[in-house]
Amino acid sequence: MSLNFDLSREQSMIRDLAREFAEGEVAPGAAERDKTGRFPLELVRRMGELGLLGIPIPEAYGGTGGDTVAYALAVEEISRADGSLGLTMAAHCSIGMGPVLYFGTEEQKKQWLPGAAWGEYLASFGLTEPEAGSDAAATRTTAVRDGEGWVLSGSKSFITNAYYCGYIVCTAVTRPGEGHRGISAFIVPNPTPGFTIGPAYEKMGLRSSDTRPLYFDQVRLPADALLGQEGEGFRQFMITLDGGRISIGAMAVGIAQAALDAALAYARQRVQFGQTISKFQAIQFKLADMAMEIELARNMVLKAAWLKDQGRPFTREAAMAKLFASETAVRAANQAIQIHGGAGYMEDLPVSRFWRDAKLTEIGEGTSEIQRLVIARHLGC
């Protein structure tokens, strides 16, 4: 197998477009949005206009037909400017649109994907419940047959993009007592009678992304709301999460890079003992370690993305990428605060935001502990 680390012309163009948008339109208001928690719907609409929300979606369904590598590069650039918007994009594209793209009928794809790709509405993914987090098979939401359709009852928690979603793909038990084989997936339009979106959570970080609980009170769905085959929902969501971990890894790399950028700039201008602190070996070692780990994380994310594009197995590599990139982001943000000293602890500078935002990447779409379990199973443990 030959190795080629050069980006294609299309991949470079998408990365450069995302970077220009991120630096020119996203970054200027990121700190203020973090303080107020305001969701930037206008930026989401703009991303739709630019084609950024439709990168991994075929042109036949309103997307730009880009590959996973290009998509990961774009998520990194957006997250480098604003982790909250990076999460909005990642959740929308990978786990919101992904299940419909991978498992939907032609009619479902044509109904739901174009509007999502164009930014007319966002897409959400409902797996987590109050009693079902890492143990996703412990789902308690149910869907009962009612004539030709279904009646959905239950709740979901920590759902990204919930308030602004045009639809949510969620899991529900359709065959009680069969464990994960009794779980199916459904497309629930927003609005639908009985479908209620709860108040936004007050979060430690990623404050301008939208995260809420959802409630289903006897929600009636037509037969064609079922995604794929009955009993396939758990498997569908596990496959979807494999791809989602690539995007969270890219998000983590973007936040880590932002932390390094800020730390390096500060070290070059902060003077102590008659010279900039960038001249001190203790600071140089911190910066060198940050740069090394970020480059390794980026390469792992892009390798997993490339494997996915080649149609090759990538579950292990996606878990490795997400695990290493997320822990790299937290370490980088932590070191950036340390390099800033007392100033880094203040909200006036962005490094505290980077740390708060980075922490979620170790939790969302499978905790670090779950990623280690995935990797261990692929080792034959």
C-alpha positions in Angstrom: 0.0 0.0 0.0 1.4 3.4 -1.0 1.3 6.3 1.4 0.4 9.8 0.3 -0.2 12.5 2.9 -1.0 15.2 0.3 -4.5 16.5 0.3 -6.5 16.5 -3.0 -7.4 19.8 -4.6 -11.0 19.5 -3.4 -10.0 18.6 0.2 -7.6 21.7 0.3 -10.4 23.9 -1.1 -12.9 22.8 1.5 -10.4 23.2 4.3 -9.5 26.7 3.1 -13.1 27.6 2.8 -13.9 26.4 6.3 -10.8 28.3 7.7 -11.7 31.5 6.0 -15.3 31.3 7.3 -14.1 30.4 10.7 -11.6 33.2 11.1 -13.7 35.8 9.4 -17.2 35.1 10.7 -17.1 32.6 13.5 -14.1 33.5 15.7 -15.0 37.2 16.3 -18.1 36.5 18.4 -17.1 33.2 20.0 -16.2 34.6 23.4 -19.4 36.6 23.6 -21.5 33.6 22.6 -19.8 31.6 25.3 -20.7 34.2 27.9 -24.3 34.5 26.9 -25.1 31.0 25.6 -26.7 32.5 22.5 -27.1 29.9 19.7 -25.8 31.4 16.4 -28.5 30.4 14.0 -27.3 32.9 11.5 -23.9 31.1 11.3 -25.7 27.8 10.8 -27.6 29.2 7.9 -24.4 30.6 6.5 -22.7 27.2 6.8 -25.6 25.8 4.8 -25.2 28.4 2.1 -21.4 27.7 1.9 -22.0 23.9 1.6 -20.2 23.1 4.8 -23.2 21.3 6.3 -23.5 19.1 3.3 -19.9 18.0 2.8 -20.4 14.3 3.5 -23.8 14.2 1.7 -24.1 13.1 -2.0 -25.2 15.8 -4.4 -28.3 13.8 -5.1 -29.5 14.6 -1.6 -28.5 18.3 -1.5 -24.9 17.9 -0.4 -21.6 18.7 -1.9 -20.4 15.1 -2.2 -17.2 15.6 -0.3 -15.3 12.8 1.4 -14.8 12.1 5.1 -11.3 13.6 5.1 -12.6 16.9 3.8 -15.4 16.9 6.3 -12.9 16.2 9.2 -10.7 19.1 8.0 -13.7 21.4 8.0 -14.9 20.3 11.5 -11.3 21.0 12.8 -11.3 24.5 11.3 -14.7 25.4 12.7 -13.8 24.0 16.1 -10.5 25.9 16.2 -12.6 29.1 16.1 -15.5 28.0 18.3 -15.9 24.5 19.8 -19.6 25.1 20.3 -20.2 25.6 16.6 -17.9 22.7 15.8 -20.1 20.5 17.9 -23.2 21.8 16.3 -21.7 20.9 12.9 -20.4 17.5 14.0 -23.6 16.3 15.6 -25.7 17.5 12.7 -23.7 15.9 9.9 -22.3 12.7 11.5 -25.0 11.5 13.8 -28.0 13.6 12.7 -27.9 13.0 8.9 -25.7 9.9 9.0 -28.4 7.4 10.0 -30.7 8.6 7.3 -28.0 8.5 4.7 -26.7 5.0 5.7 -30.0 3.3 6.4 -32.9 5.3 5.1 -35.0 4.5 2.1 -34.7 6.6 -1.0 -37.9 8.5 0.0 -36.6 9.2 3.5 -33.3 10.5 2.1 -35.0 12.8 -0.3 -37.4 14.0 2.3 -35.0 14.8 5.1 -31.4 15.3 3.8 -31.6 18.3 1.4 -33.1 20.7 4.0 -30.5 19.6 6.5 -27.6 19.9 4.1 -28.8 23.4 3.1 -29.1 24.5 6.7 -32.8 25.0 6.7 -33.0 23.0 9.9 -30.6 20.9 12.0 -30.7 17.1 12.6 -30.5 15.4 16.0 -29.6 12.0 17.3 -31.4 10.5 20.3 -29.7 7.6 22.0 -28.9 8.7 25.5 -31.5 8.5 28.2 -31.5 9.1 32.0 -30.8 5.3 32.6 -29.0 4.6 29.3 -25.7 6.3 28.7 -22.7 4.1 28.1 -25.1 1.2 28.5 -27.0 2.1 25.4 -28.9 -1.2 25.3 -30.7 -0.2 28.5 -33.0 2.0 26.4 -36.5 2.5 28.0 -38.2 4.5 25.4 -40.7 2.3 23.7 -42.5 2.2 20.3 -45.6 0.1 20.1 -47.4 -0.9 16.9 -50.7 0.8 16.4 -52.4 -0.3 13.2 -50.1 0.6 10.4 -48.0 3.0 12.5 -46.3 3.3 15.9 -46.8 5.0 19.2 -43.6 6.4 20.8 -43.2 7.0 24.5 -40.3 7.9 26.7 -37.5 10.5 26.9 -34.0 11.3 25.7 -31.3 13.4 27.4 -28.3 15.6 26.4 -29.5 15.9 22.8 -27.5 18.3 20.7 -29.3 20.7 18.3 -32.7 19.7 19.8 -34.5 23.0 19.7 -33.5 23.7 16.1 -33.9 20.2 14.7 -36.2 19.5 11.8 -36.2 15.8 12.8 -34.5 13.5 15.3 -33.5 9.9 14.7 -34.1 8.1 18.0 -34.0 4.6 19.4 -36.9 2.8 21.0 -37.6 -0.7 22.3 -40.0 -2.5 19.9 -39.4 -6.0 21.1 -39.2 -6.0 24.9 -37.0 -8.7 26.4 -34.7 -9.1 23.4 -32.0 -6.7 24.6 -30.2 -4.8 21.9 -31.9 -6.9 19.2 -35.3 -5.5 20.3 -34.3 -1.8 19.6 -35.4 0.0 16.5 -34.7 3.5 15.1 -37.3 6.1 14.1 -37.4 9.4 12.3 -39.5 11.8 14.4 -40.3 15.1 12.7 -40.3 18.3 14.7 -43.0 19.4 15.4 -45.1 16.3 16.0 -48.0 16.2 18.6 -46.7 14.8 21.9 -43.1 15.5 21.1 -41.8 18.1 23.6 -38.4 19.7 23.7 -37.3 20.6 27.2 -35.3 23.7 28.5 -31.6 24.1 27.6 -29.1 22.6 30.0 -26.7 24.9 31.8 -23.4 23.5 30.8 -19.8 23.9 31.9 -18.6 24.4 28.4 -19.8 24.5 24.8 -22.3 27.0 26.0 -23.6 28.2 22.7 -24.4 24.8 21.3 -28.0 23.7 21.9 -28.4 20.8 24.3 -31.8 19.7 25.8 -33.9 16.8 27.0 -36.7 15.4 24.8 -40.0 13.9 25.8 -42.3 11.6 23.8 -45.8 11.4 25.2 -47.8 8.9 23.0 -46.3 10.3 19.8 -48.0 8.7 16.8 -45.7 7.9 13.9 -46.5 6.5 10.5 -45.2 3.2 9.3 -42.5 4.9 7.2 -41.0 6.6 10.3 -39.2 3.4 11.0 -35.5 3.6 9.8 -34.4 0.4 8.2 -35.7 -2.8 9.6 -37.3 -3.4 13.0 -34.7 -4.6 15.6 -31.8 -3.0 13.7 -31.7 0.3 15.6 -28.9 -0.6 18.0 -26.7 -1.8 15.3 -27.5 1.2 13.1 -26.5 3.6 15.9 -23.3 1.8 16.7 -22.3 2.1 13.1 -23.3 5.7 13.1 -21.2 6.4 16.2 -18.1 5.0 14.5 -18.3 7.8 12.0 -19.3 10.3 14.6 -16.1 9.6 16.6 -14.1 10.8 13.6 -15.8 14.1 13.8 -15.5 14.5 17.5 -11.8 13.7 17.1 -11.5 16.4 14.5 -13.4 18.8 16.9 -10.9 17.9 19.6 -7.9 18.6 17.3 -9.4 22.0 16.4 -9.7 23.0 20.1 -6.3 21.7 20.9 -4.8 23.7 18.0 -6.5 26.8 19.3 -5.0 26.2 22.7 -1.5 25.8 21.2 -2.0 29.0 19.1 -3.0 31.0 22.1 -0.2 29.6 24.3 2.5 30.2 21.7 1.3 33.8 21.0 1.3 34.6 24.7 4.7 33.0 25.3 6.2 35.1 22.6 5.0 38.4 24.1 5.0 37.7 27.8 8.3 39.1 29.4 9.7 37.7 32.7 13.3 38.0 34.0 14.2 40.2 31.0 13.1 37.9 28.2 10.0 36.4 26.7 8.9 33.2 28.4 9.2 31.4 25.1 12.9 31.4 25.7 12.6 29.3 28.8 13.1 25.6 28.3 10.3 24.7 30.7 7.9 26.6 28.4 9.5 25.3 25.2 9.0 21.7 26.3 5.3 22.3 27.0 4.8 23.8 23.6 6.8 21.1 21.9 4.7 18.4 23.6 1.5 20.1 22.6 2.5 20.4 19.0 3.7 16.8 18.8 0.5 15.4 20.3 -1.8 17.6 18.2 0.0 16.5 15.0 -0.3 12.8 16.0 -4.0 13.3 16.9 -4.6 15.0 13.5 -2.9 12.2 11.6 -5.0 9.6 13.5 -8.2 11.4 12.8 -7.4 11.7 9.1 -6.3 8.0 8.9 -9.7 6.9 10.3 -11.4 9.3 7.9 -9.4 7.9 5.0 -10.2 4.3 5.9 -13.9 5.2 6.0 -13.6 6.7 2.6 -12.0 3.6 1.2 -14.8 1.4 2.5 -12.4 -0.4 4.8 -13.0 -1.3 8.5 -12.3 1.8 10.7 -14.0 1.1 14.0 -10.8 0.6 15.9 -9.0 3.5 14.3 -12.0 5.8 14.9 -12.0 4.9 18.6 -8.2 5.5 18.8 -8.6 8.8 17.0 -11.4 10.0 19.3 -9.7 8.8 22.4 -6.2 10.2 21.7 -7.5 13.5 20.2 -9.9 14.2 23.1 -7.3 13.5 25.8 -4.8 15.6 23.8 -7.2 18.5 23.7 -7.7 18.5 27.4 -3.9 18.3 28.0 -3.3 21.1 25.5 -5.9 23.3 27.0 -4.6 22.6 30.5 -1.0 23.4 29.5 -2.2 26.6 27.7 -3.7 27.8 31.0 -0.5 26.9 32.8 1.6 28.8 30.3 -0.6 31.9 30.8 -0.3 31.6 34.5 -2.8 33.7 36.5 -4.0 35.3 33.4 -5.1 32.0 32.0 -7.5 31.5 34.9 -9.3 34.6 34.0 -12.3 34.6 31.7 -10.9 37.6 29.8 -8.6 35.2 27.8 -9.9 32.2 25.7 -7.8 29.4 27.2 -10.3 28.7 30.0 -13.0 28.3 27.4 -10.8 25.9 25.5 -10.4 23.7 28.6 -14.2 23.7 29.3 -15.0 22.9 25.7 -12.4 20.2 25.4 -13.6 18.2 28.3 -16.8 17.3 26.5 -14.8 15.5 23.8 -13.7 12.9 26.4 -17.4 12.2 27.2 -19.7 12.7 24.2 -20.2 9.9 21.6 -18.6 7.4 23.8 -16.5 8.1 26.9 -12.7 7.5 27.0 -13.5 4.4 28.9 -15.8 3.1 26.2 -13.2 3.8 23.5 -10.6 1.8 25.4 -13.1 -1.1 25.6 -13.7 -0.9 21.8 -9.9 -0.9 21.2 -9.4 -3.8 23.6 -12.1 -5.9 21.9 -10.3 -5.4 18.6 -7.2 -6.7 20.2 -9.0 -9.9 21.0 -9.4 -9.2 24.7 
